[in-house]
Amino acid sequence: MKDALLELGTDFLSAIVFFVLYLVSGSAVLGTSVAIATAIAQVAYARAKGRPLGFMTYASLGLVVVLGTVTLLTNDPRFMFAKPAIAHFAVGIIMLKRGWMSRYVPPVVAETIPEYVMAAGYAWAALMFVLGIGTIAVAMTGDLKLWAIYISVVAAGAKVAAFAIQFITFRLVTTSRIRAARA
């Protein structure tokens, strides 16, 4: 599960950088410029290390560059505010693929409770779509404080809560099934 959180953090690093710098400085230009540089550096570093890069990495880079460029040209941070929504929708679509979650759970979980892993994958997809819609609604207001609260409390909190529920459920059900199989 630690690897899954690290993977998610890596996928959203440029958005996190933008968010933090924009909150601290109030400068859309600074936050956007550093977010673009961070996304490019992430891809360059991974390629230099010979690490395989997935669709989400390239999609995130593309979104940061395109939306970041529009933000820089217009000096309107709402374009960067919308990036998490697009990312949520893209992730949600990817999460509709059957069995996507299997790579994020320990093999014992994937083998013992595959139906729970499958259901959780679809539940995560639904969560991503709901969060994406909420992000767009909040981004359209242009209110930085509201957006910051939504992204940091609501969206992040929903993901942490979903992760905790999934972790506890997977652990309890997997342990129960393994004990029952031994008996």
N, C-alpha and C positions, 0 to 999 in steps of 0.2 A: 504494500500500500504506500510505503514511503516513496518508492519509485514512481508511482502514479502521480503523487503530489508534485514531485520534482519535475515530471514530464509536463504537467499542467502549468506549473510556474514558469518553465522554460518557454512554453508556447505563448504565454501572455506577458513575458518580461517587458517587451517594448511598451505595451499598454500600461503596465505598472509604472515604468519609468516616466512616461508622459504624465500620468496621473499625479505622481509624487511631485515632479518638478513644477507642474502647472499649479498645484495646490500651494506649494512653497513660494514660488516666484510670481504667480499670476500672469506669467508670460507664455502665451500660446506658441510663440516662436521658439523660445528656449526649450520648452517641453517637447515640442514636435521635432525640433532638430536633433535633440539627444535621443529621442525615441527612434527616429530613422537610423541614426548612427548605431544605436544599440542593436536594432534588428539586422542591419548589414553586418555588424561585427559578429553577431551570433552565428549567422550562416557561414561567414568566412572562417570562423574558428572551427566550427563543426566540419567543414569541408577539409580544412588543413589537418585536422585530426583523423580524417578518413571515416568519420561517423556517417551513417546513412541518414539522410534527411527525408522526413515524411511530407505528405501533402500539407499538413497544418503549418509546418515551418515555412514553406514557400508561400502559402496563402497568407500567413501573418505578415511576412515580409512585403508581399504585394500590397496588402491593405495599408500597412504603415506608410509605405512609399507613396501610394496613390492618395490616400486620405491626408497624409502628412503634407504632401505637396499642395493640395487644395487648401489645407489649413494655412500653410505658409503664404500662399498667394492671396488669400482673402483675409488673413489674420482673424479668422473665425474658428474658434475651437470646437464648435458643434460638429464639424466633420470628424475630428478625432474622438469626440464624444460618441459618435455613431459606430466607431470601429468595434467596440466590444459587442454591439448588436450583430454586426455582420459576422463577427467571429462566432458568436453564439449560434447563429443560424447555420453557419458552415459546419461547426462542430455537431450541431443537432442532426444535420443531414448525414454526416459521417457516422454518427451514432445509430442511425437507422440500419446500418449494415449488420446483418446477423453475425453474432459472435465477436464483435469488435472488442468487447471488454475482456475477453479471455486472455489477452496479452498483458493486462494490467492486474490480474489476480494471480496468487500463487497457484501452481499446478494442482495442488491438493484440492483447492476450492473449485477450480474449473472441472476437475474430474469427479468430484463428489456431489456438487450441486449445480450442474450445468443449466438446469432450467431456471434457477435463481439468478445465475449470471446473465442469462439471456434476458430475463424480465428486467433486471436492473439496468441493462444496457438501453432498453427502450424507455425506461423511466428517466434515465439521464437525458435521452434525446428530448423527451417532452419538457423536462426542466429547462434545457437550453433554449427551446423555442419560446417558452413563457418568459424567460429572462431577456431574450432578444427583443421581444415585443415591448417589455417594460423599459428596456434601455432606450429604444427609439422614442417612446412616449416621453421619457424624461429628457433625452437629448434635445428634443424639439423645443422644450421650454427655454433652453439656453442658460438655465440657472445652474451655475457651477456647484453651488452648495447642495442643491437637490441631487444633481448628478453624482457628486462625490458620495453623498449618503447612500444613494441607490447602489452604486457600484461597490462601495466598500462595506456597507452593512447588509443591504438586501441581497444583492447578487452573490457576494462572497459568503455571506451567512447562509444563504440557501444551499450553496455548494458544500460548505463545511457540514451543515446539518445532514444533507443527503449522504455525504461521505461517511459520517459517523453512524447514521442509521444502517447504511449498507455494510460497513465494517462489522458492527455488532451483530447484525442479522446473519451475515456470511459466517462469522465465527461460531455463533450459537448453532446454526443449522449444520454446518460442516462437522463440528464436534459431536453433535447429536447423532448424525448419520454414521460417523466413524465408530462411535461407541456401540450403536445398534448393530453394525456389521460385525463387530468383534464378538458380540454376545450370542 
